[in-house]
Amino acid sequence: MPFKKTKSDAADALVLEWVLQVKNYKLNLDRNRCAGCQICTLACPRQAITTQKQPKQSDEPTKKAKVDIDLEKCNFCGICDVTCPYGAVKVIQNGSHDLAVLTKESYPQLIRDITVDTRRCDKECDECVTACPLSLITISKVGYDGQPVNDLSGLSPLAKRRVQVTLDIQKQYCPTCRACEFKCSSGAIKVKKCFEGKLAVDTEKCPPGCHECVDVCPITGTLTLDSKAKVVTAEQTCTFCGACKNVCPKPEALTVHRTKIFHTPVHSGAWNKTLERLTSPSDAVKEFKAQAAKTRRELVLHRFEVEEMKKK
């Protein structure tokens, strides 16, 4: 048992800590990055994480749901860390971010498949920077002399062509909404979502004048209001995190259904149960069958390779 357990909850961070004889565990939830979504609550195998809708003032926008973690239930396994699409949770052991669930390959990592070809970038374009709803993209430009370039207007056509563009994306915090890809006119950015799914709003069931889901959606433009004050969805930029679902006063009016999760290979019963909770039992079965078919193909190919080697 830990010698000491502490929990501190501030406006910008929730910190849990265990102090043992030879180990020290710390969990830090960055409330500024946290979207108040459903992912960590569903992923947690000990049901230690909960979300609570915040009180709303009539003249203020709706606040995102507040995430809380039960210190008595949490065992600092790190599953919330590796599953959070916004990178809001960090679990540290003895000052290191090496998580046992990853090193032992008992749990997968989300695949944030983001590629950038800066050769295709317009030298004067920075639309991806303004398009990112989480401010995760920065652009730097360097001239042929190696000096930073802030203003291209005074450069000659030759000097402008020689400018090298570097685009940096903080991938560990990126939920792969694809907003930057859709805004990039040159096609320099390609993003594959780590969560696929379906988002639907039944406006007939929405309370009149309600736009709480629009207020809390972390991806600007995914949920908007039309001229009749009805909620309109843009599924192509939705991360299917469920932050909107957590504040919706009429749960039957809003549906978030995750159908597929792109992750690194894993063979674990813990992940199988998490996959069912994050998607659905039927969608989880689809992945299990696909993985089984892949394993069978690999076994058959290996057998053919062995037979060929015997002939030599």
Contacts in CASP RR format, 6 or more apart in sequence:
PFRMAT RR
TARGET T0000
AUTHOR 0000-0000-0000
METHOD contacts of the structure
MODEL  1
MPFKKTKSDAADALVLEWVLQVKNYKLNLDRNRCAGCQICTLACPRQAIT
TQKQPKQSDEPTKKAKVDIDLEKCNFCGICDVTCPYGAVKVIQNGSHDLA
VLTKESYPQLIRDITVDTRRCDKECDECVTACPLSLITISKVGYDGQPVN
DLSGLSPLAKRRVQVTLDIQKQYCPTCRACEFKCSSGAIKVKKCFEGKLA
VDTEKCPPGCHECVDVCPITGTLTLDSKAKVVTAEQTCTFCGACKNVCPK
PEALTVHRTKIFHTPVHSGAWNKTLERLTSPSDAVKEFKAQAAKTRRELV
LHRFEVEEMKKK
2 18 0 8 1.000
2 19 0 8 1.000
2 20 0 8 1.000
3 19 0 8 1.000
3 20 0 8 1.000
3 21 0 8 1.000
4 17 0 8 1.000
4 18 0 8 1.000
4 19 0 8 1.000
5 16 0 8 1.000
5 17 0 8 1.000
5 18 0 8 1.000
5 19 0 8 1.000
5 71 0 8 1.000
6 15 0 8 1.000
6 16 0 8 1.000
6 17 0 8 1.000
6 19 0 8 1.000
7 14 0 8 1.000
7 15 0 8 1.000
7 16 0 8 1.000
7 17 0 8 1.000
7 69 0 8 1.000
7 71 0 8 1.000
8 14 0 8 1.000
8 15 0 8 1.000
9 15 0 8 1.000
9 68 0 8 1.000
10 31 0 8 1.000
11 31 0 8 1.000
12 30 0 8 1.000
12 31 0 8 1.000
12 32 0 8 1.000
13 28 0 8 1.000
13 29 0 8 1.000
13 30 0 8 1.000
13 31 0 8 1.000
14 28 0 8 1.000
14 29 0 8 1.000
14 31 0 8 1.000
14 67 0 8 1.000
14 68 0 8 1.000
14 69 0 8 1.000
15 26 0 8 1.000
15 27 0 8 1.000
15 28 0 8 1.000
15 29 0 8 1.000
16 26 0 8 1.000
16 27 0 8 1.000
16 69 0 8 1.000
16 71 0 8 1.000
16 74 0 8 1.000
16 76 0 8 1.000
17 24 0 8 1.000
17 25 0 8 1.000
17 26 0 8 1.000
17 27 0 8 1.000
18 24 0 8 1.000
18 25 0 8 1.000
18 26 0 8 1.000
18 76 0 8 1.000
23 93 0 8 1.000
23 94 0 8 1.000
24 93 0 8 1.000
24 94 0 8 1.000
24 95 0 8 1.000
25 76 0 8 1.000
25 91 0 8 1.000
25 92 0 8 1.000
25 93 0 8 1.000
26 76 0 8 1.000
26 91 0 8 1.000
26 92 0 8 1.000
26 95 0 8 1.000
27 69 0 8 1.000
27 74 0 8 1.000
27 76 0 8 1.000
27 78 0 8 1.000
27 80 0 8 1.000
27 81 0 8 1.000
27 89 0 8 1.000
27 90 0 8 1.000
27 91 0 8 1.000
27 92 0 8 1.000
28 89 0 8 1.000
28 90 0 8 1.000
28 91 0 8 1.000
28 92 0 8 1.000
29 67 0 8 1.000
29 69 0 8 1.000
29 88 0 8 1.000
29 89 0 8 1.000
30 87 0 8 1.000
30 88 0 8 1.000
30 89 0 8 1.000
30 90 0 8 1.000
31 67 0 8 1.000
31 88 0 8 1.000
33 86 0 8 1.000
33 87 0 8 1.000
33 88 0 8 1.000
33 134 0 8 1.000
33 173 0 8 1.000
34 64 0 8 1.000
34 67 0 8 1.000
34 86 0 8 1.000
34 88 0 8 1.000
34 89 0 8 1.000
35 64 0 8 1.000
35 86 0 8 1.000
35 88 0 8 1.000
35 175 0 8 1.000
35 216 0 8 1.000
35 218 0 8 1.000
35 241 0 8 1.000
35 243 0 8 1.000
36 51 0 8 1.000
36 64 0 8 1.000
36 65 0 8 1.000
36 66 0 8 1.000
36 67 0 8 1.000
36 216 0 8 1.000
36 241 0 8 1.000
36 243 0 8 1.000
36 246 0 8 1.000
37 65 0 8 1.000
37 85 0 8 1.000
37 86 0 8 1.000
37 218 0 8 1.000
37 241 0 8 1.000
37 242 0 8 1.000
37 243 0 8 1.000
37 246 0 8 1.000
38 51 0 8 1.000
38 241 0 8 1.000
38 242 0 8 1.000
38 243 0 8 1.000
38 245 0 8 1.000
38 246 0 8 1.000
38 256 0 8 1.000
39 83 0 8 1.000
39 84 0 8 1.000
39 85 0 8 1.000
39 241 0 8 1.000
39 242 0 8 1.000
39 278 0 8 1.000
40 49 0 8 1.000
40 67 0 8 1.000
40 80 0 8 1.000
40 83 0 8 1.000
40 84 0 8 1.000
40 89 0 8 1.000
41 49 0 8 1.000
41 50 0 8 1.000
41 51 0 8 1.000
41 67 0 8 1.000
42 274 0 8 1.000
42 277 0 8 1.000
42 278 0 8 1.000
43 79 0 8 1.000
43 80 0 8 1.000
43 83 0 8 1.000
43 274 0 8 1.000
43 277 0 8 1.000
43 278 0 8 1.000
44 79 0 8 1.000
44 80 0 8 1.000
45 77 0 8 1.000
45 79 0 8 1.000
45 270 0 8 1.000
45 273 0 8 1.000
45 274 0 8 1.000
46 73 0 8 1.000
46 74 0 8 1.000
46 75 0 8 1.000
46 77 0 8 1.000
47 73 0 8 1.000
48 69 0 8 1.000
48 70 0 8 1.000
48 73 0 8 1.000
48 74 0 8 1.000
49 67 0 8 1.000
49 68 0 8 1.000
49 69 0 8 1.000
49 70 0 8 1.000
49 74 0 8 1.000
49 80 0 8 1.000
50 67 0 8 1.000
50 68 0 8 1.000
50 69 0 8 1.000
50 70 0 8 1.000
51 65 0 8 1.000
51 66 0 8 1.000
51 67 0 8 1.000
51 68 0 8 1.000
51 246 0 8 1.000
52 65 0 8 1.000
52 66 0 8 1.000
52 68 0 8 1.000
53 65 0 8 1.000
53 66 0 8 1.000
53 246 0 8 1.000
53 247 0 8 1.000
54 62 0 8 1.000
54 63 0 8 1.000
54 64 0 8 1.000
54 65 0 8 1.000
54 66 0 8 1.000
56 62 0 8 1.000
56 63 0 8 1.000
56 212 0 8 1.000
61 215 0 8 1.000
62 211 0 8 1.000
62 212 0 8 1.000
62 215 0 8 1.000
62 216 0 8 1.000
62 247 0 8 1.000
63 215 0 8 1.000
63 216 0 8 1.000
64 216 0 8 1.000
64 218 0 8 1.000
64 243 0 8 1.000
64 246 0 8 1.000
64 247 0 8 1.000
65 216 0 8 1.000
65 243 0 8 1.000
65 246 0 8 1.000
65 247 0 8 1.000
69 80 0 8 1.000
76 91 0 8 1.000
76 93 0 8 1.000
77 91 0 8 1.000
77 100 0 8 1.000
77 101 0 8 1.000
78 89 0 8 1.000
78 91 0 8 1.000
78 99 0 8 1.000
78 101 0 8 1.000
79 101 0 8 1.000
79 107 0 8 1.000
79 270 0 8 1.000
79 274 0 8 1.000
80 89 0 8 1.000
80 91 0 8 1.000
81 87 0 8 1.000
81 89 0 8 1.000
81 90 0 8 1.000
81 91 0 8 1.000
81 99 0 8 1.000
82 99 0 8 1.000
82 101 0 8 1.000
82 102 0 8 1.000
82 107 0 8 1.000
82 108 0 8 1.000
82 109 0 8 1.000
82 110 0 8 1.000
83 110 0 8 1.000
83 274 0 8 1.000
83 278 0 8 1.000
85 110 0 8 1.000
85 175 0 8 1.000
85 176 0 8 1.000
85 194 0 8 1.000
85 195 0 8 1.000
85 239 0 8 1.000
85 241 0 8 1.000
86 134 0 8 1.000
86 173 0 8 1.000
86 175 0 8 1.000
86 218 0 8 1.000
86 241 0 8 1.000
87 172 0 8 1.000
87 173 0 8 1.000
90 97 0 8 1.000
91 97 0 8 1.000
91 99 0 8 1.000
93 99 0 8 1.000
93 100 0 8 1.000
100 106 0 8 1.000
101 107 0 8 1.000
102 109 0 8 1.000
105 266 0 8 1.000
105 267 0 8 1.000
105 268 0 8 1.000
106 266 0 8 1.000
106 268 0 8 1.000
106 270 0 8 1.000
106 271 0 8 1.000
107 266 0 8 1.000
107 268 0 8 1.000
107 270 0 8 1.000
107 271 0 8 1.000
107 274 0 8 1.000
108 263 0 8 1.000
108 264 0 8 1.000
108 265 0 8 1.000
108 266 0 8 1.000
108 271 0 8 1.000
109 263 0 8 1.000
109 264 0 8 1.000
110 194 0 8 1.000
110 261 0 8 1.000
110 262 0 8 1.000
110 263 0 8 1.000
111 192 0 8 1.000
111 194 0 8 1.000
111 262 0 8 1.000
111 263 0 8 1.000
111 264 0 8 1.000
112 171 0 8 1.000
112 172 0 8 1.000
112 174 0 8 1.000
112 176 0 8 1.000
112 194 0 8 1.000
113 176 0 8 1.000
113 191 0 8 1.000
113 192 0 8 1.000
113 194 0 8 1.000
113 262 0 8 1.000
114 169 0 8 1.000
114 171 0 8 1.000
114 174 0 8 1.000
114 176 0 8 1.000
114 189 0 8 1.000
114 190 0 8 1.000
114 191 0 8 1.000
114 192 0 8 1.000
115 189 0 8 1.000
115 190 0 8 1.000
115 191 0 8 1.000
116 167 0 8 1.000
116 169 0 8 1.000
116 188 0 8 1.000
116 189 0 8 1.000
116 190 0 8 1.000
117 187 0 8 1.000
117 188 0 8 1.000
118 164 0 8 1.000
118 165 0 8 1.000
118 166 0 8 1.000
118 167 0 8 1.000
118 188 0 8 1.000
119 188 0 8 1.000
120 186 0 8 1.000
120 187 0 8 1.000
120 188 0 8 1.000
121 165 0 8 1.000
121 167 0 8 1.000
121 186 0 8 1.000
121 188 0 8 1.000
122 185 0 8 1.000
122 186 0 8 1.000
123 141 0 8 1.000
123 152 0 8 1.000
123 160 0 8 1.000
123 161 0 8 1.000
123 163 0 8 1.000
123 165 0 8 1.000
124 152 0 8 1.000
125 184 0 8 1.000
125 185 0 8 1.000
125 186 0 8 1.000
126 139 0 8 1.000
127 183 0 8 1.000
127 184 0 8 1.000
127 185 0 8 1.000
128 137 0 8 1.000
128 139 0 8 1.000
128 167 0 8 1.000
128 180 0 8 1.000
128 183 0 8 1.000
128 184 0 8 1.000
128 189 0 8 1.000
129 137 0 8 1.000
129 138 0 8 1.000
129 139 0 8 1.000
130 183 0 8 1.000
131 179 0 8 1.000
131 180 0 8 1.000
131 182 0 8 1.000
131 183 0 8 1.000
131 184 0 8 1.000
132 179 0 8 1.000
132 180 0 8 1.000
133 177 0 8 1.000
133 179 0 8 1.000
133 218 0 8 1.000
133 219 0 8 1.000
133 220 0 8 1.000
133 221 0 8 1.000
134 173 0 8 1.000
134 174 0 8 1.000
134 175 0 8 1.000
134 218 0 8 1.000
136 169 0 8 1.000
136 170 0 8 1.000
136 173 0 8 1.000
136 174 0 8 1.000
137 167 0 8 1.000
137 168 0 8 1.000
137 169 0 8 1.000
137 170 0 8 1.000
137 180 0 8 1.000
138 167 0 8 1.000
138 168 0 8 1.000
139 165 0 8 1.000
139 166 0 8 1.000
139 167 0 8 1.000
139 168 0 8 1.000
140 148 0 8 1.000
140 165 0 8 1.000
140 166 0 8 1.000
140 168 0 8 1.000
141 148 0 8 1.000
141 149 0 8 1.000
141 150 0 8 1.000
141 152 0 8 1.000
141 163 0 8 1.000
141 164 0 8 1.000
141 165 0 8 1.000
141 166 0 8 1.000
142 148 0 8 1.000
142 149 0 8 1.000
142 163 0 8 1.000
142 164 0 8 1.000
142 166 0 8 1.000
143 149 0 8 1.000
143 159 0 8 1.000
143 162 0 8 1.000
143 163 0 8 1.000
143 164 0 8 1.000
144 159 0 8 1.000
144 162 0 8 1.000
144 163 0 8 1.000
149 155 0 8 1.000
149 163 0 8 1.000
152 160 0 8 1.000
152 163 0 8 1.000
155 163 0 8 1.000
167 188 0 8 1.000
167 189 0 8 1.000
169 180 0 8 1.000
175 194 0 8 1.000
175 218 0 8 1.000
175 219 0 8 1.000
175 239 0 8 1.000
175 241 0 8 1.000
176 191 0 8 1.000
176 192 0 8 1.000
176 193 0 8 1.000
176 194 0 8 1.000
176 195 0 8 1.000
176 239 0 8 1.000
177 191 0 8 1.000
177 193 0 8 1.000
177 219 0 8 1.000
177 222 0 8 1.000
177 237 0 8 1.000
177 238 0 8 1.000
177 239 0 8 1.000
178 191 0 8 1.000
178 193 0 8 1.000
178 236 0 8 1.000
178 237 0 8 1.000
179 219 0 8 1.000
179 220 0 8 1.000
179 237 0 8 1.000
180 189 0 8 1.000
180 191 0 8 1.000
181 187 0 8 1.000
181 189 0 8 1.000
181 190 0 8 1.000
181 191 0 8 1.000
182 236 0 8 1.000
182 237 0 8 1.000
192 262 0 8 1.000
193 239 0 8 1.000
193 262 0 8 1.000
194 261 0 8 1.000
194 262 0 8 1.000
194 263 0 8 1.000
195 239 0 8 1.000
195 240 0 8 1.000
195 241 0 8 1.000
195 258 0 8 1.000
195 260 0 8 1.000
195 261 0 8 1.000
195 262 0 8 1.000
196 240 0 8 1.000
196 258 0 8 1.000
196 259 0 8 1.000
196 260 0 8 1.000
196 261 0 8 1.000
196 262 0 8 1.000
197 235 0 8 1.000
197 238 0 8 1.000
197 240 0 8 1.000
197 256 0 8 1.000
197 257 0 8 1.000
197 258 0 8 1.000
197 259 0 8 1.000
197 260 0 8 1.000
198 235 0 8 1.000
198 240 0 8 1.000
198 255 0 8 1.000
198 256 0 8 1.000
198 257 0 8 1.000
198 259 0 8 1.000
199 222 0 8 1.000
199 233 0 8 1.000
199 235 0 8 1.000
199 238 0 8 1.000
199 240 0 8 1.000
199 255 0 8 1.000
199 256 0 8 1.000
199 257 0 8 1.000
200 233 0 8 1.000
200 254 0 8 1.000
200 255 0 8 1.000
201 213 0 8 1.000
201 223 0 8 1.000
201 231 0 8 1.000
201 232 0 8 1.000
201 233 0 8 1.000
201 253 0 8 1.000
201 254 0 8 1.000
201 255 0 8 1.000
202 252 0 8 1.000
202 253 0 8 1.000
202 254 0 8 1.000
202 255 0 8 1.000
203 230 0 8 1.000
203 231 0 8 1.000
203 253 0 8 1.000
205 250 0 8 1.000
205 252 0 8 1.000
205 253 0 8 1.000
206 230 0 8 1.000
206 231 0 8 1.000
206 250 0 8 1.000
206 253 0 8 1.000
207 249 0 8 1.000
207 250 0 8 1.000
207 253 0 8 1.000
209 229 0 8 1.000
210 249 0 8 1.000
210 250 0 8 1.000
211 225 0 8 1.000
211 229 0 8 1.000
211 231 0 8 1.000
212 244 0 8 1.000
212 247 0 8 1.000
212 248 0 8 1.000
212 249 0 8 1.000
213 223 0 8 1.000
213 231 0 8 1.000
213 244 0 8 1.000
213 245 0 8 1.000
213 247 0 8 1.000
213 248 0 8 1.000
213 254 0 8 1.000
214 223 0 8 1.000
214 224 0 8 1.000
214 225 0 8 1.000
214 231 0 8 1.000
215 247 0 8 1.000
216 243 0 8 1.000
216 244 0 8 1.000
216 246 0 8 1.000
216 247 0 8 1.000
217 223 0 8 1.000
217 243 0 8 1.000
217 244 0 8 1.000
218 239 0 8 1.000
218 241 0 8 1.000
218 243 0 8 1.000
219 237 0 8 1.000
219 238 0 8 1.000
219 239 0 8 1.000
221 234 0 8 1.000
221 237 0 8 1.000
222 233 0 8 1.000
222 234 0 8 1.000
222 235 0 8 1.000
222 237 0 8 1.000
222 238 0 8 1.000
223 231 0 8 1.000
223 232 0 8 1.000
223 233 0 8 1.000
223 234 0 8 1.000
223 244 0 8 1.000
224 231 0 8 1.000
224 232 0 8 1.000
224 234 0 8 1.000
225 231 0 8 1.000
225 232 0 8 1.000
226 232 0 8 1.000
240 256 0 8 1.000
240 257 0 8 1.000
240 258 0 8 1.000
241 256 0 8 1.000
242 256 0 8 1.000
244 254 0 8 1.000
244 256 0 8 1.000
245 251 0 8 1.000
245 254 0 8 1.000
245 256 0 8 1.000
248 254 0 8 1.000
257 279 0 8 1.000
257 280 0 8 1.000
258 278 0 8 1.000
258 279 0 8 1.000
258 283 0 8 1.000
259 279 0 8 1.000
259 280 0 8 1.000
259 283 0 8 1.000
260 279 0 8 1.000
260 283 0 8 1.000
260 287 0 8 1.000
261 275 0 8 1.000
261 278 0 8 1.000
261 279 0 8 1.000
272 284 0 8 1.000
272 288 0 8 1.000
275 283 0 8 1.000
275 284 0 8 1.000
275 287 0 8 1.000
276 284 0 8 1.000
END
